[in-house]
């Protein structure tokens, strides 16, 4: 049996992802060999916009069907999604308290072109761990296993988010929107800065 919890690897994961990591004492492996599922946070993130939540989706190459291992899924650059995602973040968070604090570290992820989605998300998660002062190693699975003690691979699809209670914090556009739960971790970082890790 695989004793550690297994987590999927997401693009700019939602806050609840980190809450679940904390509940598992940050003892986990990241799944690398699963078949790539559509409509999940593996290639999308949700941020706050003036009109409510805004989804940012990383396009993948055609042929990345359900039977393609996640590690082999390639990012598509037919559309200029990097420019669009970065512009969206700048537009939505420029007025937040800590956007400028993280801007220089995050910008390269929207300039460098990665071949594989897994590698892109892995490097992004490594950067996020550093900003949150989390020291747990980011180990990945060596194969696909079914006998697992704690399995989070099938939770947190876009349609089904675990209802994990996290306390509200100040968000941009709070003057026009109610608090939006479970946005991407960057929403928490840009608004709370170094205090973000206290919210999990």
N, C-alpha and C positions, 0 to 999 in steps of 0.2 A: 504493500500500500504506500502511496505517496503521502508522506506525513505533513508536508507544508501545504498551506492553502495555495491554490492556483488561480491567478487572476488573468483576465484578458489584458492586452496592451492597447490602450486607447490614445487617441489624439487629443491633447489638452483635456484630460479626464474631468468629469464633473466632481464637485466637492464631495459627494457621497462616496466616490471611489476611495478617496483618502480617509474618510471616516471608517470604511470597511477595512482598509489596510491597517489603521490604528487598532481596530477591534481584534485584529489578528497579530497584534504586537509587531507589525511590519516584518513578519516572518512569512515570506511568500516566494513563489516562482512565477514568472511571466510565461504564458502559453505561446509557443512559437509554431507548433505543428498542427494546430486545429485547421479544419477547412474554413476558409474565409466566409463569415456570414454577412449578409447585406443588412442595411438599415440598423447599424449599431454605431456606437461611439468609436469604433476602431478607425473610422475615417471621417468622423464628424465631431464638431464641438458646438456648444450653444453659448452665446454671449448675450449681454444686455444691449438693447438698442433703444432709441427714443420711442419705438413702436412696440416694445416688449422684447421677447426673446428672438434671437436671430441665429439660425443654423449656418455653420460654415462647413462645407463638405469637400473633402479631398477626392478628386476624381481618380479612379483607378483604370488601368488599361483594360480594354475589352478582352474578354476571355477569363477574367477573374471571377469565375463562377463559384458556386458553392463547393466544388470539389478541388479548388485550388488551395494548397496549403498557404496559410497566412504569410509565412516567411518568403513565399514566391510571388506575392502580389506586388505588381509594379505600379508606381504612380504615373498618371497621365499628365502631360504638360501641354496638351492641345489647347486647353483654355488657360489663361493666365491667372490661375487660382491663387498662387502665392501673393501676387500683387493685390488681388481682391481681398483676401483674408487680412493682409497687413493693413490695407486701407480701412477695412471695416473696424479693425481693432483701434487704429489711430482715431478714426471718426468717433467711435463709441466711448473710448476711454481717455482721450487726450485731456479731458478736464478732471479725471480722477486723481486722487491724492498721490498715487505712487507709480503712475504709468511711466513717467520719465526715469524713475529709479530702475525699472526693468527693461526699458526700451532697447538699450544697446545690446543686451544679452539675448533678447528674443529676435531682434531683426534679422540676424544671419540665417535663421530657419526659414525665412521668406525670401532669401537670396540664393542660397546654395540649393542645387538640385540633387535630390536623392533618387536612386533608382527604385529602392524598395520601401514600401510603406512601413514595414516592421522596423527597419533601421531608422527611419525618420522619427517614428514615434518613440523608439527606444532612446535616441539621443535627446529628444524633447523631454521625456520623463526624467532622464538623468539631470538635465538642466533644472527642471522643476524641483527635484529633490534637493539640489544644492541651494536653491533660493529659499526653500522651506527648512533648511538646516537638518534634513533627514539623512542619516548616515547608513541606513540599511542597504546592503548590496542588491543590485538589480540582476538577480540570477534568472536564467531562462530554462525552460524545460529541454530535456535531451531527446524526448520522443513524445508521442501522444499517449496519454495514460487515461484509463477509465476508472481504476481503483484509487480513488482520491478521498482523503479525509474531508477536506473543505474545498468545494468547487464553485467558483464564481464565473465560470466561462459563459454560462447561458443567461446570466442576469444582466441588467442594465442595457437592454436593447433600447432603441429610441422610443418604442411604444410602452415599454414597461420598465419603470425606474423604481428601485426599492425605496419604500417610504422611510427614509432615515431622517429623524428629526435633527436638524441643525439650526442653531439660533440665527435669527436674522441679523444682518449687519448693514451698514449704510451702502447703498448702491447708487451708481450714476443714474440719473433720470428718476430718482425716487420721488421727485416732485410731481411726476405724471404717471408713474407706474407703481403698482403695489410691489412688495418684495417678491422677487422671482427666485424660488428655491432651486437648488441643484444646477446652477449654471457651471460653466467651465471653471476650473481652479484659477484661471487667469483673472476672472472677475473678482475673486476673493483677494488675490495678490494685488491687483491694481487699486483696490479700494482699502485694503487693510495693511498692505506691506508686510513688514517683519512679524506683525501680530497674527498673520494668517494661520500659522500652524496651531494656534490656540483654539481654532474653531472646529477642529475635527472631533 
